[in-house]
Each structure stands twice: as structure tokens, then as C-alpha cells.
Amino acid sequence: MTQTLNKQGLQKFSYEKPASQDRPKITISLAHSDVLGVGIQVAKEGGDTNLHAHAATESMWLVLKGRVRFYDTEDHMFGEYGPLEGIGIPRAAPYWFESAGDEDLEIL
């Protein structure tokens, strides 16, 4: 839930994992502006994202719960991360990731 607090655009948000999900991966938007987007992805075991790159933005990922593996264009794994670990990805760098454990992945 995101709530705009005033005309300066301050945004209050909170997060609670959905009680159930019927898709392998969902994204919950927490806050956004013209230069920043913050959200959490929840992925079941085997849930993943396709190979992609962000031409105009850098990305930062932080694991809240579960484990994740990140891959490059050749499907070489370049990192596996657990709770309170993560990675910064420069703009235009192609990558994809998958949930890597038997616990649902929650990644900021």
C-alpha cells in the first residue's frame, strides 16, 4: 500500500507478503517517482524473470527472504544471494534471475 502524504510527493508504504498467489511470480509496487521505483517481487520455487536489460536505469536487488541466482546472457550464473544480500546492476547490463530455494523468494 502506497500513500502520498503531501504536495512534495512524500510517500509512505508498507509491505506484507500476499497470503496466496496463483502465479509463479508477482510484483508489488511500494513507491515510485519519475526517477525511482521501489517494489518487491515474490517468486515461488522455480519462479524467474526473463533475460532483459534496463537501458536508462540502474537496478539494485536485495533479498529479504529465500535465495536467488542471477545469470548473464550466456546463462552463466554470476551470483547467488540469500537474506540481506544483493547486487547492483549497471544500466544496459543484461541479466535474469530465478528463485533458488525451497522457500518463496521475496526480493526488493
SEKE-264750 format. One record per residue (C-alpha): residue number from 1; residue in one letter; x, y, z. Coordinates in nm, 2 decimals, decimal comma. Layout:
BEGIN
R   n res      u      v      w
R NUM   a      X      Y      Z
...
This chain:
BEGIN
R   n res      u      v      w
R   1   m   0,00   0,00   0,00
R   2   t   0,14   0,34  -0,10
R   3   q   0,00   0,67   0,03
R   4   t   0,11   1,01  -0,09
R   5   l   0,15   1,23   0,22
R   6   n   0,18   1,58   0,09
R   7   k   0,23   1,80  -0,22
R   8   q   0,61   1,74  -0,21
R   9   g   0,54   1,38  -0,30
R  10   l   0,65   1,21   0,02
R  11   q   0,52   0,85   0,00
R  12   k   0,45   0,62   0,30
R  13   f   0,44   0,25   0,22
R  14   s   0,42  -0,08   0,39
R  15   y   0,46  -0,44   0,27
R  16   e   0,30  -0,77   0,37
R  17   k   0,35  -1,08   0,17
R  18   p   0,03  -1,18  -0,01
R  19   a  -0,14  -1,47   0,17
R  20   s  -0,16  -1,68  -0,15
R  21   q  -0,05  -1,65  -0,51
R  22   d  -0,15  -1,85  -0,81
R  23   r   0,13  -1,72  -1,04
R  24   p   0,50  -1,82  -1,02
R  25   k   0,60  -1,45  -0,97
R  26   i   0,42  -1,13  -0,87
R  27   t   0,54  -0,77  -0,82
R  28   i   0,42  -0,54  -0,55
R  29   s   0,48  -0,17  -0,61
R  30   l   0,58   0,02  -0,29
R  31   a   0,66   0,37  -0,41
R  32   h   0,76   0,54  -0,74
R  33   s   0,86   0,87  -0,88
R  34   d   1,00   0,99  -1,21
R  35   v   1,35   0,87  -1,12
R  36   l   1,30   0,58  -0,87
R  37   g   1,08   0,28  -0,85
R  38   v   1,07   0,05  -0,54
R  39   g   0,89  -0,28  -0,54
R  40   i   0,91  -0,63  -0,41
R  41   q   0,89  -0,94  -0,63
R  42   v   0,77  -1,26  -0,47
R  43   a   0,86  -1,58  -0,66
R  44   k   0,77  -1,94  -0,59
R  45   e   1,03  -2,21  -0,62
R  46   g   1,14  -2,21  -0,99
R  47   g   0,99  -1,86  -1,05
R  48   d   1,21  -1,65  -1,26
R  49   t   1,23  -1,34  -1,48
R  50   n   1,33  -1,34  -1,85
R  51   l   1,66  -1,21  -1,99
R  52   h   1,64  -0,83  -2,01
R  53   a   1,82  -0,50  -1,95
R  54   h   1,72  -0,15  -1,84
R  55   a   1,86   0,09  -2,09
R  56   a   1,80   0,41  -1,88
R  57   t   1,82   0,29  -1,52
R  58   e   2,04   0,10  -1,28
R  59   s   1,90  -0,17  -1,06
R  60   m   1,96  -0,28  -0,71
R  61   w   1,83  -0,61  -0,57
R  62   l   1,82  -0,70  -0,20
R  63   v   1,70  -1,05  -0,09
R  64   l   1,45  -1,02   0,20
R  65   k   1,37  -1,39   0,23
R  66   g   1,47  -1,70   0,03
R  67   r   1,75  -1,73  -0,22
R  68   v   1,81  -1,60  -0,57
R  69   r   2,05  -1,68  -0,86
R  70   f   2,14  -1,42  -1,12
R  71   y   2,25  -1,51  -1,47
R  72   d   2,40  -1,33  -1,78
R  73   t   2,32  -1,36  -2,15
R  74   e   2,50  -1,69  -2,18
R  75   d   2,31  -1,84  -1,88
R  76   h   2,63  -1,83  -1,67
R  77   m   2,54  -1,78  -1,30
R  78   f   2,72  -1,47  -1,17
R  79   g   2,58  -1,47  -0,82
R  80   e   2,37  -1,65  -0,56
R  81   y   2,24  -1,45  -0,27
R  82   g   2,04  -1,51   0,05
R  83   p   1,87  -1,29   0,30
R  84   l   2,01  -0,93   0,33
R  85   e   2,25  -0,99   0,04
R  86   g   2,21  -0,84  -0,30
R  87   i   2,36  -0,69  -0,61
R  88   g   2,37  -0,36  -0,81
R  89   i   2,34  -0,39  -1,18
R  90   p   2,45  -0,11  -1,41
R  91   r   2,22   0,03  -1,68
R  92   a   2,21  -0,17  -2,00
R  93   a   2,36  -0,48  -1,84
R  94   p   2,15  -0,78  -1,95
R  95   y   2,05  -1,03  -1,67
R  96   w   1,79  -1,27  -1,55
R  97   f   1,72  -1,43  -1,21
R  98   e   1,54  -1,72  -1,06
R  99   s   1,43  -1,83  -0,71
R 100   a   1,69  -2,08  -0,58
R 101   g   1,55  -2,24  -0,28
R 102   d   1,25  -2,43  -0,14
R 103   e   1,13  -2,11   0,03
R 104   d   0,95  -1,84  -0,16
R 105   l   1,18  -1,56  -0,27
R 106   e   1,10  -1,21  -0,16
R 107   i   1,33  -0,96  -0,32
R 108   l   1,33  -0,58  -0,30
